[in-house]
Amino acid sequence: MNNEAVSVLHRIYNYFVNLFPYDNFNSFYELETNNDNFSTVLKRFEIKDNIHRFDDCLQFEKYCENNTIVKFDFIIINIKQFESKLYELSSNMIINKKIKFGVFIIDNTQTCIDKHIDIFKLLQQSGYKINNNFGKKYCVFYLL
């Protein structure tokens, strides 16, 4: 993991904690396949419990079904890895307001840019606040 990614993800985590200082966080979810993953950053900051990492959408969906996960305190999703299936899955979670705080990591490919625009519109329509101040690659969104 490069220092820039660690720095950005650390800032995002601090932003999350500042938004929800008194909430109890049940768990963190990460859906991506590369080594630059947020669970590594969380562990560096002494957060070692309740980190759930998934390498594919099917694995993630089955986990949610089997464990009756209905809401996510924090989820980070790497869109470049799972474009179409992930768009469908995340759209459903957004519409049903199942995500309290999320981060989309977006690639610069045209497909990802198009999906990002669609997701951005969907987030706004669903009442999510959006913060793009962490760089063009990161879309932070949350419900207050």
BALOBA-1460 file (C-alpha; in Angstrom, 3 decimals):
// residues 144
<rec num="1" residu="m" x="0.000" y="0.000" z="0.000"/>
<rec num="2" residu="n" x="1.454" y="3.338" z="-0.940"/>
<rec num="3" residu="n" x="1.750" y="6.207" z="1.530"/>
<rec num="4" residu="e" x="-0.749" y="8.366" z="-0.341"/>
<rec num="5" residu="a" x="-3.471" y="5.712" z="-0.113"/>
<rec num="6" residu="v" x="-2.762" y="5.199" z="3.598"/>
<rec num="7" residu="s" x="-2.962" y="8.937" z="4.181"/>
<rec num="8" residu="v" x="-6.263" y="9.335" z="2.312"/>
<rec num="9" residu="l" x="-7.874" y="6.327" z="3.976"/>
<rec num="10" residu="h" x="-6.715" y="7.543" z="7.376"/>
<rec num="11" residu="r" x="-8.290" y="10.961" z="6.698"/>
<rec num="12" residu="i" x="-11.511" y="9.250" z="5.603"/>
<rec num="13" residu="y" x="-11.579" y="7.172" z="8.776"/>
<rec num="14" residu="n" x="-11.040" y="10.298" z="10.926"/>
<rec num="15" residu="y" x="-13.841" y="12.036" z="9.041"/>
<rec num="16" residu="f" x="-16.117" y="9.073" z="9.788"/>
<rec num="17" residu="v" x="-15.282" y="9.141" z="13.512"/>
<rec num="18" residu="n" x="-15.843" y="12.911" z="13.663"/>
<rec num="19" residu="l" x="-19.255" y="12.600" z="11.983"/>
<rec num="20" residu="f" x="-20.427" y="9.874" z="14.346"/>
<rec num="21" residu="p" x="-18.443" y="10.396" z="17.594"/>
<rec num="22" residu="y" x="-20.920" y="8.774" z="19.965"/>
<rec num="23" residu="d" x="-22.080" y="5.861" z="17.865"/>
<rec num="24" residu="n" x="-21.077" y="2.297" z="18.511"/>
<rec num="25" residu="f" x="-19.736" y="0.794" z="15.325"/>
<rec num="26" residu="n" x="-20.577" y="-2.848" z="14.891"/>
<rec num="27" residu="s" x="-18.306" y="-3.605" z="12.003"/>
<rec num="28" residu="f" x="-16.430" y="-2.516" z="8.933"/>
<rec num="29" residu="y" x="-16.962" y="-4.066" z="5.509"/>
<rec num="30" residu="e" x="-14.652" y="-3.967" z="2.541"/>
<rec num="31" residu="l" x="-15.349" y="-5.248" z="-0.941"/>
<rec num="32" residu="e" x="-12.253" y="-5.245" z="-3.127"/>
<rec num="33" residu="t" x="-9.578" y="-7.565" z="-4.452"/>
<rec num="34" residu="n" x="-6.335" y="-5.630" z="-4.496"/>
<rec num="35" residu="n" x="-3.779" y="-5.289" z="-1.719"/>
<rec num="36" residu="d" x="-4.440" y="-1.574" z="-1.157"/>
<rec num="37" residu="n" x="-7.263" y="-2.336" z="1.217"/>
<rec num="38" residu="f" x="-8.811" y="-0.430" z="4.045"/>
<rec num="39" residu="s" x="-8.734" y="-3.332" z="6.493"/>
<rec num="40" residu="t" x="-4.942" y="-3.013" z="6.457"/>
<rec num="41" residu="v" x="-5.257" y="0.673" z="7.369"/>
<rec num="42" residu="l" x="-7.756" y="-0.075" z="10.156"/>
<rec num="43" residu="k" x="-5.415" y="-2.631" z="11.679"/>
<rec num="44" residu="r" x="-2.604" y="-0.080" z="11.670"/>
<rec num="45" residu="f" x="-4.784" y="2.128" z="13.849"/>
<rec num="46" residu="e" x="-5.521" y="-0.649" z="16.342"/>
<rec num="47" residu="i" x="-8.928" y="-1.523" z="14.902"/>
<rec num="48" residu="k" x="-8.708" y="-5.282" z="14.609"/>
<rec num="49" residu="d" x="-12.155" y="-6.629" z="15.399"/>
<rec num="50" residu="n" x="-15.195" y="-6.891" z="13.171"/>
<rec num="51" residu="i" x="-13.412" y="-6.193" z="9.895"/>
<rec num="52" residu="h" x="-15.019" y="-8.162" z="7.090"/>
<rec num="53" residu="r" x="-13.249" y="-8.310" z="3.720"/>
<rec num="54" residu="f" x="-14.735" y="-9.839" z="0.581"/>
<rec num="55" residu="d" x="-13.110" y="-10.568" z="-2.751"/>
<rec num="56" residu="d" x="-16.279" y="-10.929" z="-4.784"/>
<rec num="57" residu="c" x="-19.915" y="-9.859" z="-4.789"/>
<rec num="58" residu="l" x="-21.342" y="-13.357" z="-4.489"/>
<rec num="59" residu="q" x="-19.305" y="-14.039" z="-1.351"/>
<rec num="60" residu="f" x="-20.481" y="-10.709" z="0.085"/>
<rec num="61" residu="e" x="-24.156" y="-11.320" z="-0.760"/>
<rec num="62" residu="k" x="-24.090" y="-14.801" z="0.803"/>
<rec num="63" residu="y" x="-22.452" y="-13.469" z="3.939"/>
<rec num="64" residu="c" x="-25.133" y="-10.794" z="4.305"/>
<rec num="65" residu="e" x="-27.920" y="-13.336" z="3.757"/>
<rec num="66" residu="n" x="-26.488" y="-15.932" z="6.143"/>
<rec num="67" residu="n" x="-25.794" y="-13.397" z="8.879"/>
<rec num="68" residu="t" x="-28.926" y="-11.287" z="8.363"/>
<rec num="69" residu="i" x="-26.910" y="-8.112" z="7.882"/>
<rec num="70" residu="v" x="-29.453" y="-5.355" z="7.397"/>
<rec num="71" residu="k" x="-27.348" y="-2.220" z="7.834"/>
<rec num="72" residu="f" x="-23.718" y="-1.256" z="7.366"/>
<rec num="73" residu="d" x="-21.997" y="1.243" z="9.657"/>
<rec num="74" residu="f" x="-19.013" y="1.549" z="7.334"/>
<rec num="75" residu="i" x="-18.404" y="-0.008" z="3.944"/>
<rec num="76" residu="i" x="-15.702" y="0.592" z="1.373"/>
<rec num="77" residu="i" x="-16.312" y="-0.629" z="-2.169"/>
<rec num="78" residu="n" x="-13.801" y="-0.750" z="-4.972"/>
<rec num="79" residu="i" x="-15.943" y="-0.179" z="-8.062"/>
<rec num="80" residu="k" x="-13.190" y="-0.871" z="-10.561"/>
<rec num="81" residu="q" x="-13.082" y="-4.492" z="-9.476"/>
<rec num="82" residu="f" x="-16.746" y="-5.454" z="-9.830"/>
<rec num="83" residu="e" x="-18.333" y="-2.853" z="-12.062"/>
<rec num="84" residu="s" x="-21.737" y="-4.150" z="-13.201"/>
<rec num="85" residu="k" x="-22.594" y="-6.608" z="-10.422"/>
<rec num="86" residu="l" x="-21.401" y="-4.203" z="-7.767"/>
<rec num="87" residu="y" x="-23.394" y="-1.355" z="-9.225"/>
<rec num="88" residu="e" x="-26.549" y="-3.471" z="-8.913"/>
<rec num="89" residu="l" x="-25.703" y="-4.550" z="-5.366"/>
<rec num="90" residu="s" x="-24.712" y="-1.106" z="-4.114"/>
<rec num="91" residu="s" x="-27.714" y="0.545" z="-5.780"/>
<rec num="92" residu="n" x="-30.027" y="-1.720" z="-3.816"/>
<rec num="93" residu="m" x="-28.219" y="-0.912" z="-0.558"/>
<rec num="94" residu="i" x="-28.396" y="2.836" z="-1.304"/>
<rec num="95" residu="i" x="-32.086" y="2.852" z="-2.240"/>
<rec num="96" residu="n" x="-32.935" y="0.936" z="0.940"/>
<rec num="97" residu="k" x="-30.628" y="3.195" z="3.012"/>
<rec num="98" residu="k" x="-28.664" y="0.254" z="4.386"/>
<rec num="99" residu="i" x="-25.357" y="2.129" z="4.430"/>
<rec num="100" residu="k" x="-24.605" y="4.654" z="7.163"/>
<rec num="101" residu="f" x="-21.161" y="5.629" z="5.824"/>
<rec num="102" residu="g" x="-19.529" y="4.421" z="2.642"/>
<rec num="103" residu="v" x="-16.623" y="4.979" z="0.317"/>
<rec num="104" residu="f" x="-16.531" y="4.141" z="-3.357"/>
<rec num="105" residu="i" x="-13.078" y="3.805" z="-4.890"/>
<rec num="106" residu="i" x="-13.448" y="4.698" z="-8.544"/>
<rec num="107" residu="d" x="-11.155" y="3.873" z="-11.440"/>
<rec num="108" residu="n" x="-10.641" y="6.269" z="-14.335"/>
<rec num="109" residu="t" x="-12.077" y="3.945" z="-16.985"/>
<rec num="110" residu="q" x="-15.111" y="5.241" z="-18.858"/>
<rec num="111" residu="t" x="-17.287" y="2.419" z="-17.507"/>
<rec num="112" residu="c" x="-16.422" y="3.388" z="-13.925"/>
<rec num="113" residu="i" x="-16.944" y="7.072" z="-14.630"/>
<rec num="114" residu="d" x="-20.403" y="6.321" z="-16.071"/>
<rec num="115" residu="k" x="-21.289" y="4.121" z="-13.077"/>
<rec num="116" residu="h" x="-19.974" y="6.801" z="-10.732"/>
<rec num="117" residu="i" x="-22.289" y="9.388" z="-12.285"/>
<rec num="118" residu="d" x="-25.236" y="6.993" z="-11.939"/>
<rec num="119" residu="i" x="-24.381" y="6.173" z="-8.324"/>
<rec num="120" residu="f" x="-23.814" y="9.848" z="-7.516"/>
<rec num="121" residu="k" x="-27.330" y="10.677" z="-8.758"/>
<rec num="122" residu="l" x="-28.785" y="7.739" z="-6.842"/>
<rec num="123" residu="l" x="-27.029" y="8.822" z="-3.623"/>
<rec num="124" residu="q" x="-28.452" y="12.327" z="-3.949"/>
<rec num="125" residu="q" x="-31.964" y="11.043" z="-4.704"/>
<rec num="126" residu="s" x="-31.776" y="8.754" z="-1.662"/>
<rec num="127" residu="g" x="-30.822" y="11.572" z="0.730"/>
<rec num="128" residu="y" x="-27.135" y="10.803" z="1.204"/>
<rec num="129" residu="k" x="-24.592" y="13.532" z="1.858"/>
<rec num="130" residu="i" x="-21.584" y="13.338" z="-0.446"/>
<rec num="131" residu="n" x="-18.012" y="14.445" z="0.169"/>
<rec num="132" residu="n" x="-15.579" y="14.327" z="-2.754"/>
<rec num="133" residu="n" x="-12.827" y="16.225" z="-0.925"/>
<rec num="134" residu="f" x="-10.588" y="13.167" z="-0.557"/>
<rec num="135" residu="g" x="-9.456" y="13.097" z="-4.191"/>
<rec num="136" residu="k" x="-11.114" y="12.195" z="-7.469"/>
<rec num="137" residu="k" x="-10.662" y="8.489" z="-6.800"/>
<rec num="138" residu="y" x="-12.725" y="8.487" z="-3.563"/>
<rec num="139" residu="c" x="-16.440" y="9.195" z="-3.178"/>
<rec num="140" residu="v" x="-17.454" y="9.392" z="0.493"/>
<rec num="141" residu="f" x="-21.167" y="9.275" z="1.299"/>
<rec num="142" residu="y" x="-23.230" y="9.040" z="4.471"/>
<rec num="143" residu="l" x="-26.618" y="9.466" z="6.128"/>
<rec num="144" residu="l" x="-26.991" y="11.666" z="9.194"/>
